[in-house]
Amino acid sequence: MIKTSRWLQAAVLATASFFTVGALSPITAADFDSTEVTAEKFIAVATPAYSNNQHQLLIIEQISSTKPCWSESGSNPVKVEPLLLNFDFTGICGRSNDSNAYSIRMSGQDLGLDYILRVVERDGDLVLVGTSRTNYAAPEIEIGKTQGITDGFQKIILNPGWRFTRRSYQGKLLGHIYLTTDSAPPVAKNSNTNPQTIPPSAQPLPPSVPPQPTGVQPQAPTPERELIFTKPQAGSATPGGQTPTTDTPSAPTTTSPERSIPVFVVPTTPQSEPTAPGGETPATSPQTPPSENPSKSLVPMLVVPAK
């Protein structure tokens, strides 16, 4: 029952702060100054979050001495009782629980736009740190610790050199609270940017070649068959009407078996004309073109293509 009550208290604090803390002014952070305050009137508290055993920062301010705004008990860690939840604390207590209400100030520089305040669990402690909003290589800024972990609200003890101050603008005090130090902000390490490497899947791949069986030589393509008809020259007949013999060239010797290409030669040797007594040649009808009966004059020839 006590644990549930503390969760309800945290929820009430978060809801109240949402309606009372204003948004950031359009004025740049460089225009703000800081004013010193009485340290005893402020306390930094690690407040249980709503889930996952996380915590967030809550800053309580004692504005008036009419009623105490919190109480402390124990040590390592110090437990905090948020008394302002038990009465109407308007004008008596102030509370800040988000980045609109508090920020880091280092060496006179407002880092509200550069760093965010977080409470992290580390080595048996709840540690208040500042983390860069944009540069993940920038080192964290450690501000304070709870010096132990327990249930409920716990006091964050600021590290040496850190203090509370109030934001001001042109001499006017504002409700924004600074966690201030005179130390300079940390310098982020320069990270060397390596050229982007194209993933292997995005690189162009060579055309794939089907694997060849081991020990098998690739076969040459099979030559196509073709028919070549050669027309002999006119006047190839010899005296006496004899047809000259055509020597068939011998095929060259080949070392590897290859398929030959058949070649058919169609001779068109004119038939010898009979000679009449007295040496006169009788008139005869025109010779029949050899194309009318080509089957009787086809001479097969074998031609082996050169390598």
ABEGO torsion letter per residue (X at the ends): XAAAAAAAAAAAAAAAAAAABBBBBABBAAABBBBBBBAAABBBBBBBBABGGBBBBBBBBBABAABBABBBBEBOBBBBBBAAAABBABGABBBBABAAABBBBBGGBBAAAABBBBBBBBGGBBBBBBBBAABAABBBBBABBAGEBBBEBBBBBBBBGBBBBBBBBGGBBBABBBBBBABBBBBBBBBBBBBBBBBAAABBBBBBBBBBBBGBBBBBBBBBBBBBBBBBBBGABBBGGBBBBBBBBBBBBBABBBBBBBBBBBBABBBBBBBBBGGBBBBBBBBBBAAABAAAABBBBBBBBBX
